[in-house]
């Protein structure tokens, strides 16, 4: 690796990687919700194994930022909100 860190050291050091975005849930009240993509446990192990094998690893779509964003947007869609 570029920083002279072995894959094994990387695996023993990192317990998770998180990415976050804010999703607007209400245009009227400017309300937003945080959505997280978390790479940990089995998915982190698979990602590190992919690095070793020099292949790409992708999270299941429903666990990605875009998958979570779509879920939040569909939950807060005007047709799902009752007065």
C-alpha positions as a Markdown table, in Angstrom:
| # | Residue | x | y | z |
|---|---|---|---|---|
| 1 | Unk | 0.0 | 0.0 | 0.0 |
| 2 | Unk | 1.1 | 3.6 | -0.5 |
| 3 | Unk | 1.5 | 4.4 | 3.2 |
| 4 | Unk | 3.5 | 1.2 | 3.9 |
| 5 | Unk | 0.6 | -0.3 | 5.9 |
| 6 | Unk | 0.0 | -3.9 | 5.3 |
| 7 | Unk | -3.5 | -5.3 | 4.6 |
| 8 | Unk | -3.3 | -7.2 | 7.9 |
| 9 | Unk | -2.4 | -4.0 | 9.9 |
| 10 | Unk | -5.3 | -2.3 | 8.1 |
| 11 | Unk | -7.7 | -5.1 | 9.1 |
| 12 | Unk | -6.6 | -5.0 | 12.7 |
| 13 | Unk | -6.8 | -1.2 | 13.0 |
| 14 | Unk | -10.0 | -0.3 | 11.3 |
| 15 | Unk | -13.3 | -1.2 | 13.0 |
| 16 | Unk | -15.6 | 0.7 | 10.6 |
| 17 | Unk | -15.9 | 3.3 | 7.9 |
| 18 | Unk | -18.8 | 5.7 | 7.8 |
| 19 | Unk | -20.1 | 8.1 | 5.2 |
| 20 | Unk | -23.0 | 10.5 | 5.8 |
| 21 | Unk | -25.4 | 12.7 | 3.8 |
| 22 | Unk | -28.4 | 14.8 | 4.8 |
| 23 | Unk | -31.7 | 14.1 | 3.1 |
| 24 | Unk | -34.4 | 16.7 | 3.0 |
| 25 | Unk | -37.7 | 15.2 | 4.2 |
| 26 | Unk | -39.9 | 18.3 | 4.2 |
| 27 | Unk | -39.8 | 21.2 | 1.8 |
| 28 | Unk | -42.2 | 23.1 | 4.0 |
| 29 | Unk | -40.3 | 23.0 | 7.2 |
| 30 | Unk | -36.8 | 22.5 | 5.8 |
| 31 | Unk | -36.5 | 19.3 | 7.8 |
| 32 | Unk | -33.6 | 16.9 | 7.1 |
| 33 | Unk | -32.5 | 13.5 | 8.2 |
| 34 | Unk | -29.0 | 12.0 | 8.4 |
| 35 | Unk | -28.4 | 8.9 | 6.3 |
| 36 | Unk | -25.3 | 6.7 | 6.9 |
| 37 | Unk | -23.4 | 4.2 | 4.9 |
| 38 | Unk | -21.5 | 2.0 | 7.3 |
| 39 | Unk | -18.8 | -0.4 | 6.3 |
| 40 | Unk | -18.2 | -2.8 | 9.3 |
| 41 | Unk | -18.1 | -6.4 | 10.4 |
| 42 | Unk | -18.6 | -8.8 | 7.4 |
| 43 | Unk | -18.8 | -6.0 | 4.8 |
| 44 | Unk | -15.5 | -4.5 | 6.1 |
| 45 | Unk | -13.9 | -8.0 | 6.0 |
| 46 | Unk | -15.1 | -8.5 | 2.4 |
| 47 | Unk | -13.9 | -5.1 | 1.4 |
| 48 | Unk | -10.4 | -5.7 | 2.8 |
| 49 | Unk | -10.3 | -9.2 | 1.1 |
| 50 | Unk | -11.2 | -7.4 | -2.1 |
| 51 | Unk | -8.2 | -5.1 | -1.7 |
| 52 | Unk | -6.0 | -8.2 | -1.2 |
| 53 | Unk | -7.4 | -9.8 | -4.3 |
| 54 | Unk | -7.3 | -6.4 | -6.2 |
| 55 | Unk | -11.0 | -6.5 | -7.1 |
| 56 | Unk | -13.8 | -4.1 | -6.3 |
| 57 | Unk | -16.2 | -4.6 | -3.5 |
| 58 | Unk | -19.7 | -3.0 | -3.4 |
| 59 | Unk | -22.1 | -3.0 | -0.5 |
| 60 | Unk | -25.6 | -4.3 | -1.1 |
| 61 | Unk | -27.5 | -1.4 | -2.7 |
| 62 | Unk | -30.0 | -1.0 | 0.3 |
| 63 | Unk | -27.0 | -0.3 | 2.6 |
| 64 | Unk | -25.4 | 2.3 | 0.4 |
| 65 | Unk | -26.0 | 6.1 | 0.8 |
| 66 | Unk | -28.2 | 6.1 | -2.3 |
| 67 | Unk | -30.2 | 3.1 | -1.2 |
| 68 | Unk | -30.8 | 4.6 | 2.2 |
| 69 | Unk | -31.6 | 8.0 | 0.6 |
| 70 | Unk | -34.3 | 6.4 | -1.6 |
| 71 | Unk | -35.8 | 4.7 | 1.5 |
| 72 | Unk | -36.0 | 7.9 | 3.5 |
| 73 | Unk | -37.4 | 9.8 | 0.6 |
| 74 | Unk | -40.1 | 7.2 | -0.1 |
| 75 | Unk | -41.0 | 7.1 | 3.6 |
| 76 | Unk | -41.4 | 10.8 | 3.8 |
| 77 | Unk | -43.1 | 11.2 | 0.4 |
| 78 | Unk | -46.3 | 13.3 | 0.6 |
| 79 | Unk | -48.4 | 10.2 | 0.0 |
| 80 | Unk | -47.0 | 8.5 | 3.1 |
| 81 | Unk | -47.6 | 11.4 | 5.5 |
| 82 | Unk | -51.0 | 11.7 | 7.2 |
| 83 | Unk | -52.2 | 14.9 | 9.0 |
